């Protein structure tokens, strides 16, 4: 699928909100009519973090098999607002391509991360979205490797990989992440880094729609995939092809754009609001003074 002489850098950002993954599996189990005494059977056929890592590992191995010069990375977005690079390990100077090694490295670093913050998996924490933080780290990683490859290529652009990011999201939309996430979208747009989105949340997200739209990439809502095999098939058939190959393929139809914005005052998603003429801040309620830049607004009473 990669063009001749073209290489790719694929960075996968995985939402590690285990509580949200479990709730999704329970919801799909109820929709499929499973009874309470079928709980064990339902859990066996549900998407849990180990199954997700298995699918991501299969996807990354496929990316590496397409071109020997392709590169991959995995970030984990934790529900406490933090994110961590699970693969690769910068202490290692060799690229590990052997089957199972990516899974081993990711699993090992995941255990270390969970051990350092064990309260995350038992729910004794205050949820804080790490969407913008993890995407920012992924963009910085892409830019860092681009500069590294450009120095090694000595001006030969064909040897510099084209970067793209894949986000696997299950958490519901958090309006407080709106401004920061759009800033990452504009940064990715300027650097030419598409951000593909595979959304597993129950309600969908207008913010993720705008993220994919601004970066010229794909958004796929996964409403029925509830097994590792189904997720792997989805990743292979939709997100594995590179940017050039996608032009020749029939890709999933994109949902209608919902151009909502989050107000700067209460972080609520709104369709109509008040915009400061100086800094373009959006507010859901009128005010005589902009809370962002301090500009005084004259409101006509006629």
DASUL-V639535 format. One line per field, one symbol per residue. psi: psi as a letter, one per 20 degrees, with the letter a starting at -180 (. if undefined). A space follows every 10 residues. Layout:
psi->???
This chain:
psi->hprpiprqoo ppopoknhgh gghgggghgh hjkprhikgg hghhkrorgh hghgghghgh hhghhhphjq qrqpqpoqjj irqqohproi ipiqpoiqpi hggggggghg hhghhhmhih iijmropppk ghghhggggh gghghghghh hhiliohiip qpqqpppopi qrpohijggh ghghghghgh ikoqnqpooj qhirohghgh ghghjlaqpp ooihokqhgg gggggghgig qahhhhhjqo rqppqppomq qpqigjkqpq hqapppigik qpqiqqqipp igijppppop j.
